[in-house]
Amino acid sequence: MGLAIMLNEANTISPEEYIEDEAEALTKHEYINGCIYAMAGAKRNHNTLNFNLSVEIGSIIKNTACKGYTSDMRAHIKTEFNEAFYYPDLMVSCDPSDDELYEDNPILIIEILSPSTERSDRGEKFTYYKMINTLEEYVLIHQEKQLIEIYRRPNNWQAELIRQGDFNLKSIDAELTVEAVYNGVHF
């Protein structure tokens, strides 16, 4: 999914207006400091990867206090000077917030890269996601080649590149395989 349209800055809205408007919107929008951005649709590989990750991670956290959310749940980031709502492709929280419309406390966020979203996922979104105090890992999944990038807070957000074999998501103590994540994906 990608950011497509930005409203004129004179048309900024409050977070409360965004939440209210988004409940009735026909298209999903992300919110960044008063501006909203329409979301574009996803291609087959993107959906296959999201499904595979949901199945794999869902089976691992099934009997734990952690909850997994797909791309219809917003991540909420609020600091003294910034506020944003994003729709990550997948996120996990082990201390879910009380709000039904967004999550404040994810420990894991996964974004599936596409040509239209890669710049934002690596730049602006990553900058905002790092502001979430509970976030331990940020994972980027390439959909046009077999490559997974894992960024961890304890490693000062340095990239770990995974191309094949097993890998661990330490935030949820999950051992996954690249083959399972990319099952059914065609390049």
ZIPE-V646316 format. One record per helix or strand of 2 or more residues. SS is the DSSP state (H for helix, E for strand). FROM is the first residue (numbers start at 1). TO is the last residue. If there is no record, write none. Layout:
# ZIPE-V646316
SS;FROM;TO
SS;FROM;TO
This chain:
# ZIPE-V646316
E;3;6
H;9;11
H;15;24
E;29;32
E;35;39
H;44;61
E;67;70
E;74;78
E;83;86
E;90;93
E;102;103
E;108;113
H;118;122
H;124;129
E;137;142
E;148;152
H;153;155
E;159;162
E;166;169
H;170;172
E;174;177
H;178;181
